[in-house]
Amino acid sequence: MMQQPPPPSLLPPPPSDLSSYCFASPSTRIRHIIAVSSCKGGVGKSTISANLAFSLSSGSEEGPRVGVLDADVFGPSLPLLVAPDADLVTFVGRQIRPLERGGLPPARRPVKLQSFGYVNEGAATMRGPMVNQLLKQFLDLTAWGELEYLVVDLPPGTGDVQLTLCQELRFRMAVVVATPSRLAWEDVRKGIDMFEGVGVPCRAVVENMAFVQEDDTNWGEWGDGGEVLDEELRGRVLREWGEGGGDEAVAGRVLDLAGELLRDRSEAAPPRPSPFGLPGQNSAELAEKYGIDATFSLPIYKPLADSADTGTPFVLSHPESAAAAVFRDLADTVEEEAERLRTEGVKGELTLSAGAAGSDVRVSDAAGSELGVLPARELRLACGCASCKEEFTGRKLLDEGAVPEDVRPQSLRREGNYAVQVVWDDGHRSLYPYGQIRELLEEAARQT
């Protein structure tokens, strides 16, 4: 029987060092994985995710390679937000090839798309463990190829799905979406705290539906007023000089007149309605408490709302609009912060390895320097999973006498940006956040 040749690889030859990639497998290499999250549903997170992805794809002549993963199994939005160029699901070997949609000119690479809604048109009626398993399959069975950015549209909340994804993926950073309302911002704080707890830096916040915008004027930047501003400026220049004036003098004076005109129009314009609170009213808290300086405000704007129902992202249908400029500014911030975080590495990252006899576990920092050694059984007894420790009271449930004296780790692997998973030879599986490991090392040092 003739053996079938292997499917063609979607990847160029691998670089010598894959440590700077957030995800690497035989069929996929992703340099930056960006989480887009909102703890409150209905704030436009999926719209922001799609437009961010297409804004990232337009950054150069060829454009970075970008993908979008819709991680909301119960309410997938991507199939409605983005109509693919072809909706036929195909395979690369045993893996799913993502669908694609052409990006912005001059980018020639399309944006890759994956959502449960593309492969299943019915309702996702399943319990939490099944959803987690489905998401893991989506991650393992999608052949993304080589990507600079994968934007992951997380479902609302801070529960099991979010934690599973933070364990399975090494998110480079997170973008949180909300409205300026106090109710939404209570959940924003919870979302930022969750990301901090799992080692994912939150670097930008988008205030969606921050004000009502009836047209694409009065955004406060020269050029956003279109022809109206051009005609008014032309009139002032002609009134001042007629047909004369030197080029340099005219150029300088034109800039002065532009500033005066914008100030005049800004003072004359009525205040923009802000149904959910004043835009930017939470910026001071973000900067002081969380160190987040990048806040972006988007309006309630009919063309932006309509685009969500057409299958064409707003930045494709209205690339010259002021709202599209905000998405580009957001994409620029994501690019800059992601690259900076890649260079800095994961804060507080630890590596665990089994000792020669397996009776102890050695702990090293990101540079490879050994920080200490933990007896394997003590580490096993410190497991904080739901079967070993009551989550809310902290009461210990583990029967220590049932743990063998010679228990050994079978495998140790990093989970996301914040923890190490250990599989023990007694059949148990434990997850140890870096903070807990450091506390165990400190306790061991005090006892010696």
Legacy VTK file of the C-alpha trace (Angstrom):
# vtk DataFile Version 3.0
C-alpha trace
ASCII
DATASET POLYDATA
POINTS 448 float
0.000 0.000 0.000
1.434 3.366 -1.080
1.968 5.772 1.800
0.423 9.238 1.453
2.957 12.094 1.451
2.739 14.437 4.445
0.775 17.656 3.946
2.849 20.661 2.866
4.120 22.742 5.778
2.552 26.147 6.345
5.713 27.337 8.061
9.097 28.551 6.888
12.126 26.881 8.502
12.103 27.529 12.272
14.426 30.127 13.793
17.167 28.941 16.119
15.386 30.403 19.178
11.631 29.934 19.683
11.572 31.334 23.208
10.248 34.704 22.029
7.136 33.094 20.504
3.944 32.889 22.520
2.979 29.611 20.829
4.954 27.137 18.730
3.963 23.747 17.305
4.746 21.803 14.114
2.011 23.714 12.229
1.852 27.038 14.074
4.193 29.766 15.278
2.678 32.879 16.866
4.921 35.689 18.057
2.313 37.710 19.984
-1.049 36.570 21.372
-3.298 39.466 22.393
-6.300 38.941 24.676
-9.298 41.240 24.201
-11.526 40.990 27.236
-14.520 42.517 28.945
-16.017 41.310 32.172
-19.321 42.884 31.171
-21.184 41.569 28.133
-22.603 43.835 25.456
-19.895 46.512 25.484
-18.656 45.869 21.928
-15.647 43.688 22.707
-16.023 41.507 19.603
-16.327 44.555 17.343
-13.152 45.961 18.886
-11.364 42.605 18.432
-12.192 42.328 14.735
-11.279 45.922 13.908
-8.071 45.705 15.953
-7.009 42.625 13.972
-7.583 44.301 10.610
-5.851 47.472 11.836
-2.815 45.417 12.863
-2.703 43.840 9.394
-2.251 47.210 7.673
1.023 48.263 9.271
3.421 47.844 6.320
3.535 47.178 2.605
3.137 43.451 3.154
1.411 43.796 6.514
1.992 41.625 9.593
0.390 38.177 9.502
-2.638 38.366 11.778
-5.314 35.953 12.964
-8.480 36.242 15.067
-9.731 33.489 17.372
-13.310 33.834 18.603
-13.164 32.006 21.945
-16.840 32.521 22.827
-18.364 29.104 22.198
-21.862 29.964 23.465
-22.200 33.254 21.601
-19.703 33.389 18.705
-19.750 36.800 16.990
-16.988 36.557 14.401
-19.095 34.897 11.639
-21.450 37.898 11.613
-18.744 40.519 12.076
-16.402 39.185 9.374
-17.587 37.380 6.250
-14.683 35.244 4.978
-13.575 35.339 1.354
-14.647 31.685 1.101
-16.675 29.910 3.773
-15.627 26.337 2.966
-13.772 24.717 5.878
-10.717 22.805 4.623
-8.048 20.715 6.305
-4.264 20.511 6.370
-3.652 16.897 7.212
-5.692 16.392 10.384
-5.852 20.081 11.224
-8.329 22.801 10.300
-7.146 25.529 7.979
-8.464 28.906 9.222
-10.792 30.855 6.976
-9.494 34.129 5.565
-10.599 37.676 4.762
-8.527 40.118 2.736
-6.962 42.910 4.781
-6.445 46.612 4.249
-4.526 48.047 1.282
-1.605 48.031 0.899
-1.506 44.809 2.953
-1.564 41.761 0.707
-1.900 39.135 3.413
-5.444 38.278 4.517
-6.461 38.030 8.156
-7.015 34.438 9.314
-10.267 33.617 11.114
-11.382 30.851 13.466
-14.645 30.553 15.380
-16.927 27.810 16.592
-19.630 29.615 14.623
-17.885 28.855 11.316
-18.015 25.096 11.906
-21.281 24.784 13.852
-24.446 26.708 13.011
-26.530 25.358 15.892
-26.573 26.255 19.570
-23.641 25.138 21.721
-25.518 23.269 24.445
-22.769 21.922 26.672
-21.367 22.158 30.166
-18.175 23.912 31.265
-15.749 20.934 31.052
-16.905 20.232 27.484
-16.368 23.892 26.530
-12.846 23.812 27.938
-12.085 20.625 26.014
-13.497 22.122 22.814
-11.339 25.224 23.199
-8.235 23.095 23.725
-9.058 21.190 20.534
-9.514 24.461 18.681
-6.073 25.560 19.824
-4.403 22.249 18.952
-6.249 21.498 15.704
-6.040 24.887 13.980
-3.099 25.220 11.588
-2.457 28.957 11.856
0.938 28.844 10.171
3.256 31.770 10.929
1.570 34.755 12.616
2.909 37.957 14.110
-0.361 38.531 16.004
-3.253 36.368 17.128
-6.110 38.423 18.588
-8.209 36.281 20.943
-11.756 37.502 21.564
-12.481 36.172 25.066
-16.022 35.601 26.323
-17.223 37.966 29.074
-16.315 37.174 32.670
-13.407 35.912 34.773
-14.317 32.251 35.029
-13.247 28.812 33.907
-12.908 29.552 30.194
-10.704 32.590 30.774
-8.457 30.702 33.199
-8.208 27.721 30.836
-7.092 29.957 27.978
-4.585 31.752 30.215
-3.118 28.355 31.104
-3.063 26.999 27.554
-1.750 30.165 25.880
1.037 32.569 26.744
-0.778 35.849 26.231
1.634 38.677 25.568
-0.791 41.324 26.816
-4.461 42.147 27.272
-6.761 44.892 26.030
-9.843 45.496 28.198
-13.070 46.905 26.710
-15.782 48.728 28.683
-18.076 51.716 28.611
-17.333 54.731 30.852
-20.205 53.791 33.183
-19.503 53.025 36.830
-21.213 49.633 36.511
-18.939 48.541 33.664
-15.829 49.853 35.415
-16.487 47.759 38.492
-16.020 44.755 36.212
-13.032 46.304 34.439
-11.193 46.322 37.761
-11.995 42.641 38.239
-10.736 41.846 34.760
-7.455 43.693 35.262
-6.984 41.956 38.632
-7.629 38.578 36.983
-5.008 39.222 34.311
-2.515 40.359 36.936
-3.165 37.140 38.846
-2.311 34.982 35.835
0.690 37.047 34.755
-0.848 38.766 31.710
-0.017 42.499 31.528
-2.998 44.727 30.734
-1.679 47.546 28.567
-4.705 49.306 27.049
-8.335 50.061 27.835
-10.984 50.950 25.258
-13.963 53.026 26.371
-16.585 52.045 23.827
-19.840 53.984 23.333
-18.180 56.850 25.188
-20.201 59.570 23.423
-22.732 60.011 20.638
-21.332 60.992 17.247
-23.799 61.976 14.532
-21.229 62.463 11.760
-17.500 62.265 11.207
-16.713 65.863 12.182
-15.717 67.715 15.365
-13.294 65.022 16.537
-10.738 67.618 17.543
-8.035 66.810 15.005
-7.258 68.719 11.855
-8.513 66.859 8.801
-11.321 64.910 10.475
-13.814 67.548 9.388
-13.388 66.666 5.704
-14.537 69.114 3.066
-16.230 71.487 5.542
-12.948 72.249 7.288
-11.094 72.483 3.965
-13.531 75.081 2.594
-13.504 77.210 5.748
-9.712 77.153 5.884
-9.466 78.004 2.184
-11.792 80.956 2.721
-9.722 82.388 5.561
-6.479 82.057 3.598
-7.956 83.821 0.555
-9.405 86.608 2.669
-6.031 87.272 4.304
-3.768 87.214 1.219
-5.906 87.058 -1.851
-3.715 85.477 -4.499
-0.313 86.593 -3.090
2.057 85.664 -0.301
5.296 83.714 -0.140
5.145 79.927 0.091
6.889 79.619 3.494
4.944 82.451 5.034
1.670 81.075 3.699
2.474 77.579 4.964
3.208 78.847 8.464
0.168 81.050 8.578
-2.059 78.255 7.274
-1.086 76.128 10.270
-1.893 79.018 12.620
-5.258 79.522 10.934
-5.998 75.809 11.143
-5.455 75.903 14.904
-7.635 78.989 15.273
-10.363 77.430 13.174
-10.388 74.240 15.180
-10.578 76.203 18.433
-13.442 78.306 17.070
-15.372 75.259 15.964
-14.678 73.418 19.208
-15.971 76.359 21.277
-19.037 76.735 19.060
-19.890 73.031 18.994
-22.428 71.791 21.545
-21.124 69.245 24.073
-21.316 65.668 22.831
-23.887 63.516 24.652
-22.224 60.890 26.859
-24.934 58.420 27.928
-22.621 56.218 30.046
-20.572 58.883 31.830
-17.789 61.236 30.817
-15.089 59.728 28.570
-11.761 59.485 30.325
-13.187 59.924 33.810
-11.449 56.718 34.915
-8.080 57.456 33.270
-6.473 58.780 36.451
-7.277 55.598 38.375
-5.947 53.450 35.520
-2.658 55.321 35.487
-2.182 55.558 39.265
-3.411 52.134 40.382
-2.608 49.925 37.392
0.000 51.871 35.415
-2.154 51.854 32.261
-1.674 55.077 30.324
-3.282 54.027 27.025
-7.040 54.736 27.028
-9.005 54.988 23.779
-12.544 56.353 23.396
-14.916 55.276 20.630
-18.377 56.741 19.973
-21.880 55.481 19.452
-21.699 56.066 15.708
-24.236 54.635 13.261
-21.805 53.541 10.517
-19.703 51.777 13.151
-22.779 50.018 14.554
-24.060 49.122 11.086
-20.745 47.562 10.073
-21.189 44.886 12.746
-24.148 43.499 10.761
-22.607 43.603 7.280
-19.690 41.175 7.587
-17.187 43.924 6.720
-15.118 45.411 9.565
-15.515 49.168 9.969
-11.831 49.883 9.290
-12.264 48.268 5.849
-15.473 50.082 4.913
-14.507 53.477 6.438
-10.682 53.569 6.438
-10.487 57.389 6.367
-12.885 58.005 9.252
-11.917 59.356 12.651
-13.050 56.142 14.359
-10.761 54.110 12.082
-7.914 56.412 13.177
-8.636 55.453 16.805
-8.386 51.768 15.872
-5.055 52.449 14.164
-3.797 54.242 17.277
-4.865 51.219 19.347
-3.051 48.895 16.934
0.102 51.048 17.175
-0.015 50.806 20.971
-0.480 47.034 20.835
2.475 46.667 18.470
4.766 48.816 20.622
3.765 47.245 23.944
3.849 43.676 22.625
7.371 44.080 21.288
8.537 45.749 24.492
7.069 42.952 26.611
8.638 40.326 24.339
12.038 41.929 24.903
11.545 42.158 28.671
10.249 38.585 29.051
7.679 37.239 31.502
7.934 38.951 34.868
8.853 36.532 37.657
8.991 33.480 35.390
10.270 30.274 37.014
11.406 26.906 35.709
10.996 23.642 37.620
13.032 20.512 36.947
13.244 17.176 38.702
16.402 16.360 40.670
18.608 13.422 39.729
16.721 10.910 41.899
13.335 12.585 41.442
12.989 13.114 45.182
13.323 16.879 44.891
12.394 19.648 42.481
14.877 22.346 41.513
13.629 25.904 40.933
15.395 28.318 38.563
14.631 31.830 37.372
14.278 32.961 33.743
18.054 33.444 33.458
18.690 29.845 34.537
20.047 30.672 37.994
18.997 28.146 40.610
16.860 29.677 43.379
16.457 26.635 45.563
15.301 23.044 45.943
11.935 21.749 47.194
11.373 18.168 48.426
8.991 16.500 45.971
6.542 15.287 48.636
6.336 18.730 50.273
5.515 20.245 46.903
2.868 17.566 46.318
1.296 18.287 49.744
1.180 22.018 48.907
-1.175 21.432 45.957
-3.997 23.969 46.062
-6.433 22.372 43.586
-10.121 21.957 44.423
-9.674 18.325 45.509
-6.792 19.198 47.861
-7.990 22.506 49.320
-11.352 24.163 49.832
-11.320 27.194 47.560
-13.155 29.742 49.700
-12.162 28.768 53.248
-8.668 27.432 52.526
-9.444 24.305 54.562
-7.187 21.414 53.618
-9.008 18.450 52.044
-5.971 16.359 51.134
-5.352 13.254 53.220
-1.590 13.555 53.640
-1.315 9.918 54.706
-2.582 8.855 51.289
0.334 10.556 49.517
3.266 8.097 49.107
6.496 9.053 50.839
8.384 8.490 47.603
5.989 10.399 45.313
7.816 11.668 42.224
7.047 14.187 39.458
6.471 12.545 36.087
6.328 15.725 34.047
6.704 19.468 34.632
5.593 22.094 32.147
4.916 25.806 32.105
1.275 26.924 32.041
0.659 30.317 30.484
2.609 33.188 32.044
2.035 32.422 35.692
2.316 28.785 36.741
3.896 25.354 36.351
1.884 22.155 35.998
3.235 19.009 37.657
1.935 15.520 36.904
2.759 13.166 39.788
3.327 9.415 39.667
0.426 8.906 42.106
-1.890 10.071 39.304
-2.484 13.586 40.611
-2.079 16.766 38.571
-1.122 20.036 40.318
-0.839 23.668 39.232
1.610 25.912 41.099
1.563 29.669 40.451
4.994 31.296 40.503
4.038 33.278 43.598
3.222 30.109 45.538
6.523 28.508 44.533
8.428 31.551 45.776
6.540 31.403 49.078
7.464 27.720 49.465
11.125 28.562 48.801
11.027 31.334 51.427
9.424 29.000 53.950
12.053 26.330 53.280
14.817 28.913 53.735
13.366 29.993 57.102
13.328 26.417 58.352
16.978 25.749 57.506
LINES 1 449
448 0 1 2 3 4 5 6 7 8 9 10 11 12 13 14 15 16 17 18 19 20 21 22 23 24 25 26 27 28 29 30 31 32 33 34 35 36 37 38 39 40 41 42 43 44 45 46 47 48 49 50 51 52 53 54 55 56 57 58 59 60 61 62 63 64 65 66 67 68 69 70 71 72 73 74 75 76 77 78 79 80 81 82 83 84 85 86 87 88 89 90 91 92 93 94 95 96 97 98 99 100 101 102 103 104 105 106 107 108 109 110 111 112 113 114 115 116 117 118 119 120 121 122 123 124 125 126 127 128 129 130 131 132 133 134 135 136 137 138 139 140 141 142 143 144 145 146 147 148 149 150 151 152 153 154 155 156 157 158 159 160 161 162 163 164 165 166 167 168 169 170 171 172 173 174 175 176 177 178 179 180 181 182 183 184 185 186 187 188 189 190 191 192 193 194 195 196 197 198 199 200 201 202 203 204 205 206 207 208 209 210 211 212 213 214 215 216 217 218 219 220 221 222 223 224 225 226 227 228 229 230 231 232 233 234 235 236 237 238 239 240 241 242 243 244 245 246 247 248 249 250 251 252 253 254 255 256 257 258 259 260 261 262 263 264 265 266 267 268 269 270 271 272 273 274 275 276 277 278 279 280 281 282 283 284 285 286 287 288 289 290 291 292 293 294 295 296 297 298 299 300 301 302 303 304 305 306 307 308 309 310 311 312 313 314 315 316 317 318 319 320 321 322 323 324 325 326 327 328 329 330 331 332 333 334 335 336 337 338 339 340 341 342 343 344 345 346 347 348 349 350 351 352 353 354 355 356 357 358 359 360 361 362 363 364 365 366 367 368 369 370 371 372 373 374 375 376 377 378 379 380 381 382 383 384 385 386 387 388 389 390 391 392 393 394 395 396 397 398 399 400 401 402 403 404 405 406 407 408 409 410 411 412 413 414 415 416 417 418 419 420 421 422 423 424 425 426 427 428 429 430 431 432 433 434 435 436 437 438 439 440 441 442 443 444 445 446 447
